[in-house]
Amino acid sequence: MNELNDFLKRVQAHPAVYLGKKDLRALSFSLAGYEEALLDLTGRRVLFNTKFQRFVEQKYEEEYRNTSHWSAFLLKNRSEEDAFDLFFDLWAEFLRLYPHWEELGYDQIKAPLPPSA
């Protein structure tokens, strides 16, 4: 989705303008609001949170247990700023793997398996 990706690029470049500082919780709430605003304005439901959640769950399958939301997992044992930066690393990977993620179903999102040793 170009609108969401453009929004995230602006937030990454200028987090203080959009969130006050690098703050993953604020970003998470902002994304939820953005997702709802797109639905209200365009009638399209993008399901970013659902699909990104699936990606993070798949990528960190062993470590993810008992965490309810991707933002809570990224904040686990990390500062807000480090979690914020990790989000954008994961977002870049997600986009690389799924450039047309908005067209995919939930079960089509799978993180790549780590390379075999």
N, CA, C and O of each residue as an XYZ file, in Angstrom:
468
protein
N       0.858     -1.172      0.000
C       0.000      0.000      0.000
C       0.897      1.224      0.000
O       1.676      1.432      0.930
N       0.788      2.017     -1.021
C       1.651      3.187     -1.156
C       1.413      4.223     -0.065
O       2.365      4.817      0.442
N       0.145      4.448      0.302
C      -0.139      5.465      1.315
C       0.524      5.131      2.644
O       1.155      5.987      3.263
N       0.378      3.890      3.076
C       0.951      3.473      4.354
C       2.471      3.509      4.300
O       3.113      3.985      5.236
N       3.045      3.018      3.230
C       4.497      3.029      3.104
C       5.023      4.463      3.067
O       6.044      4.757      3.689
N       4.359      5.342      2.363
C       4.772      6.747      2.328
C       4.698      7.369      3.723
O       5.593      8.109      4.132
N       3.632      7.061      4.439
C       3.480      7.549      5.810
C       4.628      7.051      6.690
O       5.218      7.821      7.448
N       4.941      5.754      6.582
C       6.016      5.196      7.406
C       7.382      5.785      7.046
O       8.227      5.968      7.922
N       7.599      6.079      5.782
C       8.853      6.728      5.384
C       8.976      8.106      6.036
O      10.052      8.492      6.493
N       7.878      8.833      6.073
C       7.904     10.164      6.694
C       8.132     10.053      8.208
O       8.893     10.831      8.783
N       7.480      9.102      8.834
C       7.664      8.902     10.275
C       9.100      8.503     10.580
O       9.697      9.018     11.526
N       9.657      7.602      9.799
C      11.034      7.168     10.029
C      12.008      8.328      9.860
O      12.955      8.459     10.636
N      11.788      9.154      8.873
C      12.682     10.284      8.617
C      12.542     11.379      9.669
O      13.519     12.049     10.004
N      11.330     11.563     10.190
C      11.061     12.662     11.130
C      10.163     12.201     12.278
O       9.038     12.684     12.409
N      10.642     11.278     13.106
C       9.770     10.759     14.172
C       9.275     11.835     15.137
O       8.157     11.733     15.644
N      10.061     12.835     15.395
C       9.640     13.879     16.335
C       8.435     14.657     15.806
O       7.586     15.080     16.592
N       8.348     14.847     14.518
C       7.234     15.579     13.923
C       5.926     14.799     14.087
O       4.878     15.379     14.368
N       6.002     13.486     13.909
C       4.795     12.662     13.919
C       4.480     12.064     15.288
O       3.313     11.858     15.619
N       5.517     11.782     16.088
C       5.305     11.047     17.334
C       5.862     11.751     18.565
O       5.613     11.319     19.690
N       6.599     12.811     18.366
C       7.251     13.494     19.482
C       8.670     13.025     19.703
O       9.528     13.801     20.125
N       8.924     11.754     19.419
C      10.261     11.143     19.531
C      10.170      9.735     18.962
O       9.095      9.289     18.561
N      11.299      9.038     18.927
C      11.288      7.635     18.513
C      10.604      6.832     19.609
O      11.191      6.579     20.662
N       9.393      6.444     19.364
C       8.580      5.781     20.380
C       7.721      4.717     19.697
O       6.786      5.042     18.966
N       8.041      3.456     19.938
C       7.328      2.380     19.255
C       5.862      2.317     19.665
O       5.000      2.056     18.826
N       5.570      2.547     20.921
C       4.160      2.509     21.344
C       3.349      3.586     20.613
O       2.242      3.332     20.139
N       3.909      4.767     20.531
C       3.223      5.845     19.816
C       3.068      5.486     18.337
O       2.029      5.760     17.737
N       4.090      4.878     17.753
C       4.011      4.457     16.357
C       2.919      3.410     16.183
O       2.142      3.475     15.230
N       2.857      2.460     17.084
C       1.850      1.409     17.007
C       0.434      1.996     17.047
O      -0.421      1.618     16.246
N       0.192      2.916     17.978
C      -1.123      3.553     18.056
C      -1.401      4.392     16.809
O      -2.527      4.426     16.313
N      -0.383      5.055     16.317
C      -0.536      5.873     15.117
C      -0.894      5.005     13.914
O      -1.740      5.380     13.102
N      -0.252      3.848     13.802
C      -0.550      2.938     12.692
C      -1.974      2.397     12.776
O      -2.654      2.272     11.758
N      -2.423      2.080     13.978
C      -3.798      1.604     14.142
C      -4.778      2.697     13.712
O      -5.764      2.415     13.030
N      -4.510      3.934     14.105
C      -5.359      5.048     13.698
C      -5.300      5.288     12.207
O      -6.319      5.571     11.578
N      -4.122      5.177     11.643
C      -3.954      5.383     10.206
C      -4.748      4.335      9.427
O      -5.407      4.639      8.433
N      -4.668      3.098      9.904
C      -5.401      2.001      9.273
C      -6.914      2.282      9.295
O      -7.598      2.075      8.293
N      -7.423      2.745     10.421
C      -8.844      3.072     10.530
C      -9.210      4.282      9.679
O     -10.283      4.314      9.077
N      -8.327      5.277      9.623
C      -8.589      6.461      8.805
C      -8.676      6.089      7.325
O      -9.528      6.612      6.606
N      -7.804      5.195      6.865
C      -7.877      4.746      5.469
C      -9.209      4.067      5.194
O      -9.808      4.268      4.137
N      -9.667      3.267      6.139
C     -10.963      2.613      5.969
C     -12.081      3.656      5.891
O     -12.951      3.585      5.023
N     -12.044      4.609      6.796
C     -13.081      5.643      6.808
C     -13.071      6.485      5.531
O     -14.129      6.811      4.993
N     -11.887      6.833      5.051
C     -11.785      7.742      3.912
C     -11.904      7.060      2.555
O     -12.409      7.648      1.599
N     -11.431      5.801      2.475
C     -11.381      5.129      1.174
C     -12.277      3.897      1.086
O     -12.561      3.410     -0.008
N     -12.723      3.393      2.239
C     -13.508      2.158      2.243
C     -12.663      0.907      2.121
O     -13.195     -0.202      2.058
N     -11.335      1.078      2.088
C     -10.428     -0.080      1.981
C      -9.891     -0.425      3.362
O      -9.460      0.445      4.118
N      -9.926     -1.708      3.670
C      -9.333     -2.192      4.912
C      -8.002     -2.833      4.532
O      -7.972     -3.792      3.762
N      -6.896     -2.304      5.071
C      -5.573     -2.788      4.676
C      -5.034     -3.894      5.573
O      -4.177     -4.665      5.140
N      -5.508     -3.994      6.800
C      -5.097     -5.055      7.726
C      -3.587     -5.106      7.942
O      -3.007     -6.185      8.068
N      -2.961     -3.946      7.985
C      -1.523     -3.907      8.236
C      -1.167     -4.620      9.536
O      -0.304     -5.498      9.546
N      -1.824     -4.249     10.629
C      -1.475     -4.817     11.931
C      -1.605     -6.327     11.943
O      -0.756     -7.014     12.511
N      -2.640     -6.853     11.333
C      -2.858     -8.296     11.297
C      -1.757     -9.001     10.507
O      -1.231    -10.025     10.944
N      -1.419     -8.462      9.363
C      -0.431     -9.116      8.505
C       0.991     -8.935      9.041
O       1.797     -9.862      8.971
N       1.304     -7.762      9.570
C       2.634     -7.571     10.149
C       2.776     -8.425     11.408
O       3.853     -8.952     11.687
N       1.698     -8.557     12.157
C       1.683     -9.431     13.330
C       2.068    -10.851     12.920
O       2.930    -11.472     13.542
N       1.439    -11.350     11.891
C       1.714    -12.698     11.388
C       3.180    -12.832     11.014
O       3.816    -13.832     11.348
N       3.720    -11.845     10.330
C       5.114    -11.879      9.918
C       6.049    -11.957     11.133
O       6.970    -12.773     11.150
N       5.823    -11.137     12.120
C       6.674    -11.125     13.314
C       6.539    -12.458     14.061
O       7.538    -13.017     14.513
N       5.327    -12.960     14.192
C       5.115    -14.257     14.844
C       5.885    -15.354     14.130
O       6.511    -16.197     14.772
N       5.841    -15.347     12.808
C       6.540    -16.362     12.021
C       8.059    -16.204     12.132
O       8.780    -17.188     12.293
N       8.526    -14.998     12.047
C       9.968    -14.745     12.072
C      10.594    -15.123     13.421
O      11.695    -15.673     13.473
N       9.888    -14.824     14.490
C      10.413    -15.066     15.836
C       9.634    -16.178     16.537
O       9.359    -16.095     17.734
N       9.290    -17.197     15.797
C       8.415    -18.256     16.285
C       8.820    -18.805     17.656
O       7.970    -18.962     18.532
N      10.077    -19.089     17.842
C      10.535    -19.681     19.109
C      10.470    -18.698     20.273
O      10.171    -19.096     21.399
N      10.743    -17.435     20.021
C      10.793    -16.429     21.080
C       9.457    -15.734     21.319
O       9.291    -15.050     22.329
N       8.511    -15.897     20.413
C       7.311    -15.077     20.423
C       6.265    -15.499     21.456
O       5.352    -14.728     21.752
N       6.375    -16.654     21.982
C       5.361    -17.224     22.870
C       4.812    -16.222     23.891
O       5.560    -15.442     24.481
N       3.500    -16.263     24.083
C       2.808    -15.478     25.111
C       2.922    -13.960     24.941
O       2.862    -13.227     25.928
N       3.079    -13.496     23.745
C       3.086    -12.049     23.488
C       1.887    -11.759     22.601
O       1.666    -12.446     21.603
N       1.117    -10.748     22.961
C      -0.140    -10.538     22.264
C      -0.047     -9.632     21.034
O      -0.860     -9.779     20.122
N       0.880     -8.733     20.976
C       0.933     -7.779     19.869
C       2.384     -7.610     19.426
O       3.307     -7.697     20.236
N       2.572     -7.368     18.134
C       3.937     -7.231     17.614
C       4.715     -6.137     18.334
O       5.919     -6.277     18.548
N       4.053     -5.062     18.706
C       4.773     -3.970     19.373
C       5.253     -4.399     20.764
O       6.350     -4.028     21.181
N       4.441     -5.172     21.478
C       4.858     -5.670     22.800
C       6.063     -6.590     22.659
O       6.978     -6.551     23.482
N       6.062     -7.413     21.623
C       7.212     -8.301     21.405
C       8.469     -7.490     21.094
O       9.532     -7.766     21.652
N       8.365     -6.507     20.221
C       9.545     -5.718     19.858
C      10.070     -4.918     21.043
O      11.263     -4.622     21.115
N       9.194     -4.571     21.961
C       9.615     -3.816     23.152
C      10.219     -4.701     24.234
O      10.855     -4.206     25.164
N      10.022     -5.991     24.116
C      10.528     -6.922     25.125
C      12.054     -6.823     25.198
O      12.750     -7.135     24.233
N      12.556     -6.391     26.336
C      13.999     -6.262     26.583
C      14.685     -5.239     25.676
O      15.890     -5.333     25.440
N      13.932     -4.270     25.168
C      14.502     -3.220     24.315
C      13.959     -1.875     24.762
O      12.871     -1.784     25.329
N      14.726     -0.843     24.499
C      14.229      0.515     24.742
C      13.230      0.875     23.647
O      13.180      0.222     22.604
N      12.437      1.912     23.887
C      11.499      2.400     22.868
C      12.237      2.723     21.572
O      11.776      2.380     20.483
N      13.378      3.381     21.697
C      14.136      3.783     20.514
C      14.680      2.573     19.760
O      14.591      2.519     18.533
N      15.245      1.598     20.481
C      15.761      0.396     19.816
C      14.628     -0.391     19.157
O      14.788     -0.903     18.049
N      13.480     -0.488     19.842
C      12.333     -1.193     19.284
C      11.806     -0.461     18.045
O      11.406     -1.097     17.070
N      11.809      0.857     18.084
C      11.399      1.681     16.945
C      12.283      1.373     15.736
O      11.784      1.154     14.632
N      13.596      1.359     15.954
C      14.530      1.057     14.865
C      14.342     -0.367     14.348
O      14.391     -0.606     13.142
N      14.124     -1.320     15.273
C      13.891     -2.708     14.865
C      12.623     -2.811     14.023
O      12.593     -3.551     13.040
N      11.589     -2.084     14.393
C      10.370     -2.091     13.590
C      10.686     -1.745     12.131
O      10.228     -2.432     11.217
N      11.461     -0.690     11.916
C      11.738     -0.269     10.543
C      12.635     -1.261      9.812
O      12.525     -1.402      8.594
N      13.511     -1.943     10.521
C      14.289     -3.031      9.897
C      13.350     -4.151      9.451
O      13.463     -4.664      8.337
N      12.427     -4.521     10.330
C      11.476     -5.585      9.998
C      10.507     -5.149      8.901
O      10.149     -5.946      8.035
N      10.089     -3.898      8.937
C       9.204     -3.375      7.889
C       9.895     -3.460      6.530
O       9.266     -3.841      5.543
N      11.178     -3.113      6.466
C      11.926     -3.199      5.204
C      11.994     -4.653      4.727
O      11.828     -4.922      3.537
N      12.235     -5.577      5.638
C      12.274     -6.992      5.276
C      10.899     -7.464      4.802
O      10.788     -8.176      3.804
N       9.867     -7.068      5.517
C       8.498     -7.425      5.162
C       8.167     -6.930      3.745
O       7.610     -7.674      2.937
N       8.509     -5.689      3.459
C       8.245     -5.135      2.120
C       9.055     -5.836      1.038
O       8.568     -6.055     -0.072
N      10.283     -6.182      1.368
C      11.119     -6.896      0.395
C      10.505     -8.256      0.060
O      10.460     -8.658     -1.102
N      10.034     -8.956      1.091
C       9.447    -10.282      0.882
C       8.038    -10.222      0.307
O       7.637    -11.086     -0.474
N       7.298     -9.201      0.698
C       5.882     -9.083      0.313
C       5.575     -7.686     -0.206
O       4.870     -6.925      0.457
N       6.091     -7.336     -1.376
C       5.856     -5.976     -1.888
C       4.371     -5.682     -2.111
O       3.970     -4.519     -2.109
N       3.563     -6.706     -2.299
C       2.121     -6.528     -2.506
C       1.361     -7.180     -1.353
O       0.370     -7.881     -1.561
N       1.841     -6.937     -0.145
C       1.289     -7.580      1.055
C      -0.196     -7.342      1.242
O      -0.895     -8.203      1.776
N      -0.689     -6.196      0.816
C      -2.097     -5.886      1.042
C      -3.026     -6.820      0.271
O      -4.202     -6.948      0.611
N      -2.501     -7.473     -0.767
C      -3.309     -8.384     -1.580
C      -3.289     -9.812     -1.042
O      -4.059    -10.655     -1.503
N      -2.422    -10.092     -0.078
C      -2.265    -11.448      0.437
C      -3.216    -11.728      1.590
O      -3.622    -10.827      2.324
N      -3.556    -12.999      1.726
C      -4.309    -13.439      2.885
C      -3.366    -13.645      4.064
O      -2.153    -13.776      3.901
N      -3.949    -13.669      5.237
C      -3.183    -13.837      6.475
C      -2.269    -15.061      6.413
O      -1.099    -14.976      6.788
N      -2.787    -16.189      5.947
C      -2.011    -17.429      5.956
C      -0.953    -17.479      4.859
O      -0.159    -18.419      4.819
N      -0.925    -16.507      3.988
C       0.110    -16.457      2.949
C       1.375    -15.739      3.428
O       2.383    -15.730      2.721
N       1.332    -15.151      4.598
C       2.468    -14.410      5.133
C       3.274    -15.346      6.013
O       2.810    -15.800      7.058
N       4.478    -15.621      5.574
C       5.374    -16.492      6.325
C       6.773    -15.889      6.252
O       7.261    -15.540      5.177
N       7.392    -15.776      7.392
C       8.773    -15.284      7.409
C       9.670    -16.402      6.868
O       9.350    -17.581      7.017
N      10.775    -16.038      6.249
C      11.678    -17.071      5.735
C      12.326    -17.836      6.885
O      12.579    -17.285      7.957
N      12.582    -19.095      6.642
C      13.280    -19.895      7.642
C      14.735    -19.472      7.679
O      15.287    -19.071      6.655
N      15.376    -19.556      8.859
C      16.793    -19.209      8.909
C      17.594    -20.191      8.051
O      17.195    -21.343      7.884
N      18.721    -19.732      7.510
C      19.528    -20.612      6.666
C      20.003    -21.831      7.446
O      20.298    -21.745      8.638
N      20.072    -22.950      6.768
C      20.549    -24.193      7.397
C      22.044    -24.090      7.649
O      22.783    -23.486      6.871
N      22.469    -24.687      8.741
C      23.911    -24.681      9.069
C      24.595    -25.839      8.435
O      25.805    -26.004      8.595
